[in-house]
Amino acid sequence: MDELDLKKLETRVDELIKAVERLQQENKTLRNSQTHLMTERTELIEKTELARTKVEAMIKRLKALENE
């Protein structure tokens, strides 16, 4: 290998290292985002269930008032 080939190889290795670092950071960001979204989803499911329970209770009360 001559000097030019070594320089090309060194440049390519540097590019690959930068690509790996960028992908690692992107992966970390995506994992954090996924964790946040899963937490938010769980909270929304809980809120939906609570709202459903309250609406069902209101419907029962309204039906009871109708029957009086």
Protein Blocks (a to p, Z undefined) as FASTA:
>chain_A
ZZklmmmmmmmmmmmmmmmmmmmmmmmmmmmmmmmmmmmmmmmmmmmmmmmmmmmmmmmm
mmmmmmZZ
